[in-house]
Amino acid sequence: MSDVYVFEADGDQFICCKCALRENGDTVTPDQAAMVEHLLRHREAGHLVPEDALDELRAEAAELGRAGRTKD
């Protein structure tokens, strides 16, 4: 189960669809590491974000040499 829906868009952008942290609309990040940071803010707000989703984004970011928080 999850309170977020994230997908990869053209151009290596990631979209948090109908983001609950925004009053209206989606949140777009430029890469996996930035989406991990965004999803950790969801967790801080009490939203359910599966660990495996974070792990997958972290692994992709590491593979591409991008930094980001490794733990929440």
KELOBA-492739 format. One line per field, with one value per residue (C-alpha): residue number from 1; residue in three letters; z, y, x. Coordinates in pm, whole numbers. Example, Ala and Ser with C-alpha at 12.3 -4.5 7.8 and 13.67 -1.06 7.14 Angstrom:
BEGIN
resi: c(1	2)
resn: c(ALA	SER)
zz: c(780	714)
yy: c(-450	-106)
xx: c(1230	1367)
***
This chain:
BEGIN
resi: c(1	2	3	4	5	6	7	8	9	10	11	12	13	14	15	16	17	18	19	20	21	22	23	24	25	26	27	28	29	30	31	32	33	34	35	36	37	38	39	40	41	42	43	44	45	46	47	48	49	50	51	52	53	54	55	56	57	58	59	60	61	62	63	64	65	66	67	68	69	70	71	72)
resn: c(MET	SER	ASP	VAL	TYR	VAL	PHE	GLU	ALA	ASP	GLY	ASP	GLN	PHE	ILE	CYS	CYS	LYS	CYS	ALA	LEU	ARG	GLU	ASN	GLY	ASP	THR	VAL	THR	PRO	ASP	GLN	ALA	ALA	MET	VAL	GLU	HIS	LEU	LEU	ARG	HIS	ARG	GLU	ALA	GLY	HIS	LEU	VAL	PRO	GLU	ASP	ALA	LEU	ASP	GLU	LEU	ARG	ALA	GLU	ALA	ALA	GLU	LEU	GLY	ARG	ALA	GLY	ARG	THR	LYS	ASP)
zz: c(0	-68	-33	-336	-707	-885	-1246	-1480	-1756	-2074	-2024	-1705	-1491	-1213	-1129	-799	-935	-752	-480	-135	-33	-289	-280	-643	-903	-947	-821	-1085	-997	-1235	-1127	-893	-607	-600	-598	-300	-118	-211	-94	237	286	233	510	738	676	785	440	358	117	64	144	-175	-383	-212	-248	-622	-677	-463	-660	-991	-861	-740	-1075	-1245	-989	-830	-460	-216	139	197	506	621)
yy: c(0	355	712	822	747	816	755	836	1082	1165	1328	1137	1339	1182	1284	1251	1244	1456	1522	1552	1797	2047	2226	2144	1942	1720	1749	1702	1622	1614	1273	975	1130	1435	1212	1019	1351	1441	1104	1139	1466	1265	1029	1322	1437	1095	955	589	545	187	125	-79	225	431	147	119	492	497	206	379	705	525	351	690	849	1081	1161	1173	1082	713	684	865)
xx: c(0	110	-12	193	197	526	619	907	830	1016	1352	1439	1198	994	640	456	103	-158	98	-58	217	90	-237	-303	-115	187	543	812	1174	1471	1602	1575	1774	1550	1240	1382	1419	1062	925	1108	918	598	709	787	427	300	226	285	577	697	1063	1105	1006	1276	1528	1462	1503	1819	1968	1894	2044	2358	2393	2383	2617	2361	2365	2078	1986	2045	1825	1514)
***
